[in-house]
């Protein structure tokens, strides 16, 4: 407990490197070992060493990551999963039962929408869509059996901004849980629990891992009872992070702060270029003064992140051609790695939203801005836009 109190006074950059990662007692190794093991010797029936019996239930490498995740978000419990969607699935099945209702945003990751609309709905859970940037619209969407409000901020792919503190008030008044997918911001840029959220969701595949070499997910909560319920379902359902994946995410987190500073600085320059380009009709980036969520983002974020989306003059085919002409920006799904990526959401990451209230514009291009030289990135975008 004294260690936890001490950690709460340390800065993010220090926690990212040290929280949950004391030198190994046996050897003094400064990096947590990879416990690539499935089971553990017991000292008599029920005599567990450190509480470890089977690595689905707990693994020392995963424990180190989960402690680190909790510290970074100022939470009491962190849980690591095999993917972001595995984390979301565990959360939804913990919070909801058949007949319950959840409010989802009008702009969200296509995988989240697919999980709720094609999988969870078949389980008897109802959902409705609201503009989460408008607290009154969310309040109006609530029903007697609403149990959760789901938010992405910044949202994927239109970079919408939700006032977390304001929406936490709506959730509190209604007695429902506020869930914030903080993947685009990372805990370095935004702290949803401190603003009143009940649960923070991550795809650790993205900025937390940061190197496009691991798939993972996470949940962080402050409520110990909810943390225990989530841990029970995590074990019962079994989609946990493996030890090597947990180790890779921890390795990525150590440099999260310095990477996010560079991602953000590069993205701001790119947003400025796109805003003045005659082939671009609209730019979505919360760092721009004209962005409708700029003031809220400035209030609740350290900086504006590395994601930029824009619409291209000439429609869908023109947007596809921009993606195909890019050279330094790699055409690919996912985001948050050190390398820059470009994609067409309508045909790639958000194809599942076609025909729904979450359908994205056909002329939209999404960038995950990496940490390369921004001058090289700007030159590549100029030639891709033509």
C-alpha positions in Angstrom: 0.0 0.0 0.0 2.9 2.4 0.8 4.3 1.7 -2.7 0.9 2.6 -4.2 0.7 5.9 -2.3 4.3 6.7 -3.4 3.4 6.0 -7.0 0.5 8.4 -6.9 2.9 11.3 -6.5 5.2 10.2 -9.3 5.0 11.7 -12.8 3.7 9.8 -15.7 7.1 9.3 -17.4 8.4 7.7 -14.2 5.4 5.5 -13.7 5.6 4.2 -17.3 9.1 2.9 -16.6 8.9 1.7 -13.0 5.3 1.0 -11.9 4.7 -2.7 -11.4 8.3 -3.4 -12.6 10.6 -3.8 -9.6 13.9 -5.5 -10.3 13.6 -9.3 -10.2 14.3 -10.5 -6.7 16.2 -13.6 -7.8 18.6 -12.0 -10.3 18.2 -8.2 -10.1 17.1 -8.1 -13.7 15.7 -4.6 -14.3 13.1 -5.8 -16.9 10.4 -8.2 -15.7 11.1 -11.7 -16.9 8.8 -13.4 -19.4 7.1 -16.2 -17.4 6.4 -18.4 -20.4 4.6 -21.0 -18.2 1.2 -22.5 -18.0 1.1 -24.0 -14.5 2.9 -23.6 -11.1 4.1 -26.0 -8.4 2.0 -25.8 -5.3 3.4 -26.3 -1.8 0.7 -28.7 -0.8 -2.9 -28.6 -2.0 -4.0 -25.0 -2.2 -0.5 -23.8 -1.2 0.1 -21.2 -3.9 3.2 -19.2 -4.3 2.3 -15.6 -4.8 -1.3 -16.6 -5.7 -0.2 -18.3 -9.0 -1.8 -21.6 -10.0 -2.5 -21.4 -13.8 -1.6 -18.7 -16.3 -5.1 -18.1 -17.5 -6.0 -17.0 -14.0 -2.8 -15.0 -13.4 0.8 -14.9 -14.7 3.6 -12.8 -13.2 4.4 -11.0 -16.4 0.8 -10.1 -17.0 0.5 -9.0 -13.4 3.4 -6.6 -13.9 1.6 -5.1 -17.0 -1.7 -4.9 -15.2 -0.2 -3.1 -12.2 1.5 -0.7 -14.7 -1.7 0.0 -16.5 -3.5 0.8 -13.3 -0.8 3.2 -12.2 -0.7 5.1 -15.5 -4.5 5.8 -15.4 -4.6 6.5 -11.7 -6.8 3.4 -11.2 -7.0 0.6 -8.6 -7.3 -2.3 -11.0 -5.9 -3.0 -14.5 -6.7 -6.0 -16.6 -4.8 -7.2 -19.7 -6.5 -9.1 -22.6 -5.6 -10.8 -25.8 -7.0 -7.9 -27.9 -9.0 -4.7 -27.5 -12.1 -6.4 -28.6 -11.5 -9.2 -26.0 -11.4 -6.5 -23.4 -14.6 -4.9 -24.7 -16.4 -8.3 -24.8 -15.5 -9.0 -21.2 -16.7 -5.6 -20.1 -20.0 -5.8 -22.0 -20.8 -9.2 -20.6 -19.9 -8.1 -17.1 -22.0 -4.9 -17.2 -25.0 -6.2 -19.2 -27.5 -8.9 -19.2 -30.3 -9.7 -21.7 -32.8 -6.9 -21.8 -30.3 -4.2 -20.8 -29.5 -1.2 -23.0 -26.3 0.7 -23.9 -25.8 4.1 -25.5 -23.1 4.1 -28.2 -21.5 7.1 -30.0 -22.3 8.1 -33.5 -18.7 7.8 -34.4 -16.8 4.7 -33.2 -14.3 2.0 -34.2 -15.9 -0.4 -36.7 -15.0 -3.4 -34.6 -16.8 -2.0 -31.5 -19.9 -1.4 -33.6 -19.7 -4.9 -35.1 -19.4 -6.4 -31.6 -22.4 -4.6 -30.2 -24.7 -4.7 -33.3 -23.9 -8.2 -34.6 -22.8 -10.2 -31.5 -24.1 -8.6 -28.3 -27.4 -7.7 -29.8 -28.1 -11.4 -30.5 -27.6 -12.0 -26.8 -30.6 -9.7 -26.1 -28.9 -6.4 -25.4 -30.4 -3.3 -26.9 -28.4 -0.3 -28.1 -29.0 3.2 -29.5 -26.8 5.9 -31.0 -26.2 9.4 -29.7 -23.9 12.3 -30.4 -21.7 12.0 -27.3 -20.4 15.5 -27.8 -23.9 16.7 -26.8 -24.6 15.7 -23.1 -28.3 16.4 -23.6 -28.5 14.1 -26.6 -27.0 11.4 -24.5 -29.4 12.1 -21.7 -32.3 11.9 -24.1 -31.1 8.5 -25.4 -31.2 6.9 -21.9 -33.8 4.2 -21.2 -35.0 2.6 -17.9 -32.7 -0.4 -18.6 -29.7 1.6 -19.8 -26.6 0.3 -17.9 -23.7 2.0 -19.8 -22.8 5.0 -21.9 -20.0 4.1 -24.3 -17.7 6.9 -25.5 -14.6 7.3 -27.7 -12.7 10.5 -27.4 -11.1 11.4 -29.7 -13.4 9.1 -31.8 -12.5 6.8 -34.7 -12.3 8.0 -37.5 -13.8 11.5 -37.3 -11.8 12.6 -34.3 -14.9 13.8 -32.4 -14.4 15.1 -28.9 -16.6 14.3 -25.9 -16.5 16.3 -22.7 -15.8 13.4 -20.3 -16.5 15.4 -17.1 -19.9 16.6 -18.4 -20.9 13.1 -19.6 -19.8 11.6 -16.2 -22.4 13.9 -14.6 -25.1 12.6 -17.0 -24.1 9.0 -16.2 -24.0 9.7 -12.4 -27.4 11.2 -12.5 -28.8 8.2 -14.3 -27.0 5.6 -12.2 -25.2 4.1 -15.2 -21.5 3.4 -16.0 -19.5 5.7 -18.2 -17.1 3.7 -20.4 -14.4 5.7 -22.2 -12.3 4.1 -25.0 -9.1 6.1 -24.6 -7.1 4.3 -27.3 -6.5 7.4 -29.5 -5.3 9.5 -26.6 -3.5 7.0 -24.4 -3.2 7.6 -20.7 -0.4 10.0 -21.4 -2.6 12.5 -23.1 -5.9 12.0 -21.2 -7.0 10.6 -17.8 -10.7 9.6 -18.1 -10.9 8.2 -14.5 -9.8 11.5 -13.1 -12.6 13.2 -15.1 -15.3 10.8 -13.7 -15.3 7.8 -16.0 -16.0 4.4 -14.5 -14.0 2.3 -17.0 -11.2 3.0 -19.4 -10.8 0.8 -22.5 -7.7 0.4 -24.6 -6.5 -1.5 -27.6 -2.9 -1.8 -26.3 -2.1 -2.9 -29.9 -2.0 0.8 -30.7 0.0 3.5 -28.9 0.7 1.5 -25.7 2.5 -1.2 -27.7 3.6 1.4 -30.2 5.6 -0.8 -32.6 3.0 -2.8 -34.6 4.3 -6.0 -33.2 1.7 -7.0 -30.6 -2.0 -7.4 -30.3 -3.6 -6.7 -26.9 -6.3 -4.9 -24.9 -6.9 -3.5 -21.4 -9.5 -2.3 -18.9 -8.7 0.0 -16.0 -11.2 0.9 -13.2 -11.2 2.6 -9.8 -14.0 0.7 -8.2 -12.6 -2.4 -6.5 -15.9 -4.3 -6.6 -16.2 -3.8 -10.4 -12.5 -4.7 -10.7 -13.2 -8.0 -9.0 -16.2 -8.7 -11.2 -14.2 -8.0 -14.4 -11.3 -10.2 -13.1 -13.8 -13.0 -12.5 -15.1 -12.8 -16.1 -11.6 -12.4 -17.5 -10.7 -15.7 -15.9 -14.0 -17.4 -16.8 -13.8 -16.3 -20.4 -10.1 -16.7 -20.9 -9.1 -14.2 -23.5 -6.1 -13.0 -21.5 -2.8 -11.5 -22.7 -0.1 -14.1 -23.1 3.2 -13.4 -21.2 5.2 -12.5 -24.2 2.5 -10.1 -25.5 2.3 -8.6 -22.0 6.0 -8.1 -22.0 6.0 -6.4 -25.4 3.2 -4.0 -24.3 5.3 -3.1 -21.2 8.3 -2.5 -23.3 6.3 -0.1 -25.5 4.8 1.8 -22.6 8.3 2.7 -21.3 8.6 5.2 -24.3 4.9 6.1 -24.5 5.4 9.7 -23.3 8.2 10.6 -25.6 6.5 8.9 -28.6 3.2 10.7 -28.0 4.9 14.0 -27.9 6.4 13.3 -31.3 3.2 11.8 -32.7 1.3 14.9 -31.7 3.9 17.4 -32.9 4.0 15.7 -36.3 0.2 15.5 -36.6 -0.2 19.2 -35.9 2.1 20.1 -38.8 0.3 17.7 -41.1 -3.1 19.0 -40.1 -1.9 22.5 -41.0 -0.8 21.4 -44.4 -4.0 19.6 -45.2 -6.1 22.6 -44.0 -4.5 24.7 -46.7 -4.5 22.2 -49.5 -6.8 22.7 -52.4 -7.5 19.0 -52.9 -8.7 18.7 -49.3 -12.3 19.7 -48.4 -12.3 19.1 -44.7 -9.8 18.2 -41.9 -10.6 16.4 -38.7 -8.0 17.2 -36.0 -8.9 18.5 -32.5 -5.7 20.6 -32.5 -7.2 22.9 -35.1 -8.9 26.0 -33.7 -11.9 25.5 -36.0 -12.5 21.9 -34.8 -15.8 22.0 -32.8 -14.3 20.1 -29.9 -11.1 22.1 -29.8 -11.8 23.9 -26.5 -12.9 20.6 -24.7 -9.9 18.8 -26.1 -7.6 21.6 -24.8 -9.2 21.3 -21.4 -9.0 17.6 -20.9 -6.0 16.5 -23.0 -2.3 17.2 -22.7 -2.0 17.5 -26.5 -4.1 16.5 -29.4 -2.6 13.1 -30.5 -1.3 11.6 -33.7 -4.5 10.8 -35.6 -5.7 13.0 -38.5 -8.5 12.4 -40.9 -9.5 14.4 -44.0 -11.9 14.4 -46.9 -10.7 14.6 -50.5 -12.1 16.6 -53.4 -13.3 14.2 -56.1 -15.1 11.7 -53.9 -14.4 8.1 -53.0 -12.2 7.1 -55.9 -10.0 10.2 -55.3 -9.6 9.2 -51.7 -8.6 5.7 -52.7 -6.1 7.0 -55.1 -4.5 9.2 -52.4 -4.1 6.1 -50.3 -2.6 4.1 -53.2 -0.1 6.9 -54.2 1.3 7.3 -50.7 4.8 5.8 -50.3 6.2 6.7 -46.9 2.7 6.4 -45.4 2.1 2.6 -45.4 -1.3 1.5 -46.6 -2.6 -0.6 -43.8 -5.1 -1.0 -41.0 -4.4 -0.3 -37.3 -2.7 2.7 -35.9 -0.4 4.0 -33.2 2.9 2.5 -34.3 6.1 4.4 -34.8 5.6 4.2 -38.6 3.0 6.3 -40.4 -0.1 4.6 -41.8 -2.8 5.6 -44.3 -6.1 4.0 -44.9 -9.6 4.4 -46.4 -11.9 3.8 -43.5 -15.0 3.2 -45.6 -13.5 0.2 -47.3 -11.2 -0.9 -44.5 -11.5 -0.4 -40.8 -15.1 0.8 -40.9 -16.6 -1.4 -43.6 -18.9 -2.9 -40.9 -20.7 0.5 -40.4 -21.9 0.7 -44.0 -25.6 1.5 -44.1 -25.8 2.4 -40.4 -25.9 5.6 -38.4 -22.1 5.2 -38.0 -21.3 5.0 -41.7 -18.3 7.1 -42.5 -17.9 9.5 -45.5 -16.8 7.6 -48.7 -14.2 10.4 -49.4 -12.5 10.0 -46.1 -8.8 9.2 -45.5 -7.4 8.4 -42.1 -3.8 8.9 -41.1 -1.9 7.5 -38.2 1.0 9.9 -38.0 4.3 8.2 -37.0 7.5 9.6 -35.5 9.5 9.9 -38.7 10.9 13.3 -39.9 7.8 15.4 -40.4 9.4 17.0 -43.5 9.5 13.6 -45.2 5.9 12.9 -44.2 4.7 16.3 -45.5 6.5 15.7 -48.8 4.9 12.3 -49.2 1.4 13.7 -48.6 2.0 16.5 -51.1 2.9 14.0 -53.8 0.0 11.7 -52.9 -2.5 14.5 -53.1 -1.1 15.5 -56.5 
